[in-house]
C-alpha cells in the first residue's frame, strides 16, 4: 500500500470517538510527525477529503471529522445491486468477489439486498424502472455500467440514491467509489520506465466506454507529469471493431511491428487476456521480450490466466470497495453530504511479465 494511503488510514483511526471536528496540525508538522515529504501529506489529506473524513477551509485550517454511524440509515431497508452484464455467469470471480463484499456489509448492518439484472443494451427501460420501483428500494449500487446502460442509469438515479462502483460517469446525482486510477497509472508508468519503456500501448475494447476514458485520463495526467503527451493514437489500441478471437494476431502481426518503439502493453481489464492465453506465440513473447501489465478486474482471477507465469498487475480489494460503496449509499440515504468521487487504494504487484527494453539496452 502506498505510504500516503498508510498515513490516511492512521489519521482515520483518530476519528474514532470524536464528537466534534478535530483541528489537525499543519502540513509541516504532519510531515515531521510521519517523517515524509509535504507532498505525501497532501496526497493523504486528499484521500481523506475525498471520503468526507477531512474538511479544509482557506485561512481556517484542516479538520478531521467525527465518524458517522455508517449503515444506520439503511438498517432494516432493502437495496439494489446491479452487476456488470458480462460478470453474471456462474463462476465469475469478479461477480463473486463483489457479492461477497455486499453480503458481508448487509449482514453487518441488518440490511437486505436484491440483485437487479440490466441488459448490456436495455430496450425496455420503462418496465425495468417500474419493476425496481415496486421493490421499494432505499438505494442502488451499479457496478461498472456500460456505455449503452448510461441512459437507464441516469433515470434510475432520479428515483433512488445511486452509487456507481468501479468507474466515473459525468452526470448530476451520481456518486462514485473507484480504484485510485491516477495512482494506478503512475505506478504502471514508473514501473515500465524503470525497465526502459518510456512509451507503451494501452489495449482496450471501446475507446468511448467510461472505463477506457478514465484510464486514458489517468495516463494523460501521468505523462504530463514527466513532460510527455499521451496520444490515443498510437498509444491506445481499440480492438472493438476487430475479430476478438484474432487479438493476438492483431497485436503481434500488425500493431507491434507498426510501432517498434512499443515493447510493453497495458491491459486495463484482465478479461482481454482471456483472448490471448491460449495463443502460443503470445505466451512465448510475454516470457521473452514483450512486457505486459494488467489489473485484477475481469471474470477470472489474474493468477489463473497464464498458469506458471506470474503477471505483473494492479490490484485493489473489490470486496472492500463494495462495502465502501454501501457505506456511501447509507450516507446518501441519510441526507449526508458525500464527495462525488471516493478513491480507494491500489497496489502494483510485480511479476514475471515486465522485462527490460532490449532496444534501449542495445542502444
N, C-alpha and C positions, 0 to 999 in steps of 0.2 A: 504494500500500500504506500502511495507517495507520502512524503513527510508532511506536506500541508494537510492531507486528509487525517493523518495521525494526530496532528495538533488540533484540528477541528473536532475530532472525537473527544480529545481530552477537555476541550472547552465545553463540549456538550455535557459532560459529566457535571460540570459546575452548575448547570441549570437545575439539577435535581434539588428539590426543597426550596427553590426560590419562590417567594410570594410576590416580589416586586422586581422590576428590572435592575440588573446589577451593572454598574459602570465598570468597564474594562480599562486596564492601563493602556497607554498609547502604544503605537506600533514599535517604538524604540524599546520600551520596557518589555513588551511581549517578546520581541526578537531576542533580547538579552535573557529573558526567562527560559526560552526554549532553545537557546544557542543556535539560532538560524538567522538568515537574512530577512530584512523587512519585506522583500518581495514574497517570501514564503508565508509570512504572517498575513500579508494582504490576500493571498490566494486562500488561506484557511478561513479568513473572515468572509470572503466572498462565498465560499461553500456554505457557511452558516447563514449568511444573509439570504442566499437562495432558498434555504429551508425555513426562513422566518424565525431562526433562532437568535439572530442578531439584528439590531437596527442601528444605523449610523446617521447622525444628523450633523450637518456642517456647523462648526462652531460650538456644538454641544458635547459631542463625544460618541463613543460606541457602547451600546448597552446589550447585555446578554438577557434575553427574555425568559421568563419562567416557563417551565414545561407545561404544556396543556395536557389535559386528560384525553389523549388521542383515543378515538374509538367510542367514547361515551355517547356521542351524538348518533351513532349507528347501532347502539346496543338494542337488541330485540327487533331490528329492522332487516330488510332484505335488500341486497344489492345485486347488480347485474355485471357479469364479466363477459366481454366479447373477445374471444381468442382470435389470433390470425387465422384466416381461412385455410392456409396451407398447413397449419400445425395441428389440425384436429384429428389426423389419422391416429389410430391406436398405436401406441409405442413411440409416439413423438416425444423425444427427450425435452424439447423446449416447452411444449404444452404441459407435460407432467411437472416440470420444474415450476412453471407459473402457478399451476393449480395447487401445488404443494404449499407455496407461499400464501396463496389465497385461503386455503382451508385452515392453515395454522393460525392466520390472523382472525378468521371468522370464529374459530373455536375459542380463541383467547378473549374475544370481545362479544361472545354470545350473539353472533350475527349470522344470518342465513345468506346464502348466495345462489344465484341461478346463472347457468352458462347460457348465453344468448348467441346463436349462430347466425352470422351475417354472411351472405354470399360475396364472393370476390367482386362481382358486378351486380349489385342489388337492382332488381327490376320491380319489386312490389314494396316500395318504401312505405306506403300508407298502411298496408296490412301489418308490416313489421312494427311500425310505431304504435299502432293500435294494440298489438299483442303485448308489447312491453309496458304500455300504459296500464293495461288491465292487471298487470302483476304488482302494481303499487310499489314500485322500486323507490328506494331513497337515494340512489345514485348509480353511476355506471363507470367501470374502468374498461377502456377499449385498448386492447393490446395491439400495437403495430398496425394501425389502419392503413389500408392500401389506397392508392390514388383514386380508384373508382368508388371507394366507400366514403369519400370525404363529404359528399352532399348529404348522405344519410347521417354521418357523424354530426354535422352541424345542426341538423334538425333534432337529433337526439339531445344535443347539449342545450337546446332551448327548453326541453321538457324536464331534464334531470341535471343535477350537478354531475359533471363529467371530467374524468381524468384520463389522459392519454399516456399509456406506458410504452416507452421504447423509442419514440420519435417526437419531433415537434411539428405542430401544424399551425400555420398562421390563421388566426380567426378569433373573434371575441368569444368569451365564455369558456375557453379551453385552458386547462392546466396540464402540465406535463411532468412526468418523472422519467428521467432519461439517464443513460450512462453519460459520463463526462466525455463527450465526443472530442472536445477540444484537447483534453488531456490525452485521450487515446491517440489522436493524430500526432501530437507532439512526441509521445512515447515511440510510435512507429517510425516517425521521421528521424528521431535521434538514434534509434537502433540501426536503421538502414544506413544513415550517414556514417555511423561508426564502422560500417562494413564496406564503405566506398560507394554507396548508392545515393548519389545526390538527386537522381530522378528515378521514378518508379511508376508503374502503371497501377491504376485502381480499377478493378473489374466488377462491374455491376450489370444488372439486368434491365434497368429502366432509369434513364438519366433524369426524368421528370418526377420520379417517385420521391415522396418526402424523405425516405430513408437514404436514398442516394444524395439528395440535396444536402442533408445535414452533414454527411461525410465530406462532400465537396467543400462546403463552407468551412469545415474544420481544417481541411488540408490547405485551403487558401490562406487562412489565418496563420497556419504553421509555416508555410512557405514564405509569407511576408515577413515573419519574424526573423528569417535568415536572409532577407533581401532578395528573394526569388519570387517567381509567379507560378502559381499552379493553373495550367491551362487545361480545360476539359478535353481539348484535342491537342496533343495525343495522349494526355495522362489519364483520361477516363475512357475505358472501353465499355460501351453499352452493347452487350451481346443479345439484347432482347429481340432484335429483328432477325437473328440468325438461328439456324437449327441448333438447339441447345445440346443435342447429342454429339455435335461436332465442335464443341467448345475447345477441346484440346487441340484439334487441327487448326482452328481459327487462331489460337494463341501461338502455337509452335511453327505453323507454316506461313502465317501472314503477319500478325501483329508484331511479334518479336523480331522477325527478320526485317520488317519495315522500319523498326525503331531500335537499332542496335545499341543505342545508349541506355535502353531499359533492360536491366537484368534482374529486376525484382518486381514482384506483383503483390498487391494487397487485395484481399477478398473480404469486403465488409460483412458478408454473410458466409458462414461456412457451408451453407447449402449449395453454393456454386461449386464447391469442391466435390460434392456428391457426383457431379457430372464428369469428374476428372480422375477419380480414384482408381478406376479400372483400366485406365489408359497406360500401357507400359512405357511409352516414350515420355509421357509427362512425369510419371513416377521416377524414371531414370534421371530426368533433368533436375527434379527438386532434391535429389540426393547427391547431385553432382555440382551444378553451377547456377541453377535458377533459384533465386530466393523467393519464398512466399511467406506472407503473414496473413492470418485470418482472425476471426473473432469467435467467441462461444455463443453465437446466435445462429441457430439452424435446427433442423429437425433431429439431428443426431449429435451426440457429444463429440467434441473435437478429437478426443483420443481414439475414436473408432474409425476415423476417416481413412487414414493410411496406416494400417496395422504394422507395427515395427518401426514406424517413423514418428518421432515427436514433433508436432507442428508448433512453430513459434506463433503465439496468438495473444490477443487481447481478451481478458476475461473480466466479468463482473458477476455479482451474485444476483441472478434473476429472481430467485425465490425471495430474497430480502427486498428487492426492488418492488415486487408485487405487494409486499407488506407496506412499504413506503407509500405506494400509490393509494392503498386503502387508508393509511393514516391521513393522507392529503384529502381524500374524499370525505373522511369523517369531519375534518376541519371545515371543508366547504359546506357540508350538510348542516354544521352548527353555525354557519354565518360568519366564520372567522376569515380574516384576510390571509391569503396564501399567495406566495410568489408564483408567477406564471410558469417558470421553469425551475425544477428541482433536480440538480445533478447528483449522481451517485458515483462513488469511486470506481476506478478501473485499474487493472494492472497488466503489464506485459509479461508473459511467461515465455522465456527463451526456449527454443527447441533446436532441432537439427536442420531446419529448413531456411536458415538465413546464412548465406555464405559471403565471404569477402569477394568483392567485384574483381574478377580476374582481369578484365580490361584495364582497370585502374592499376592493378598490381603490375601488369606488363608494362604500362606506360611509365 
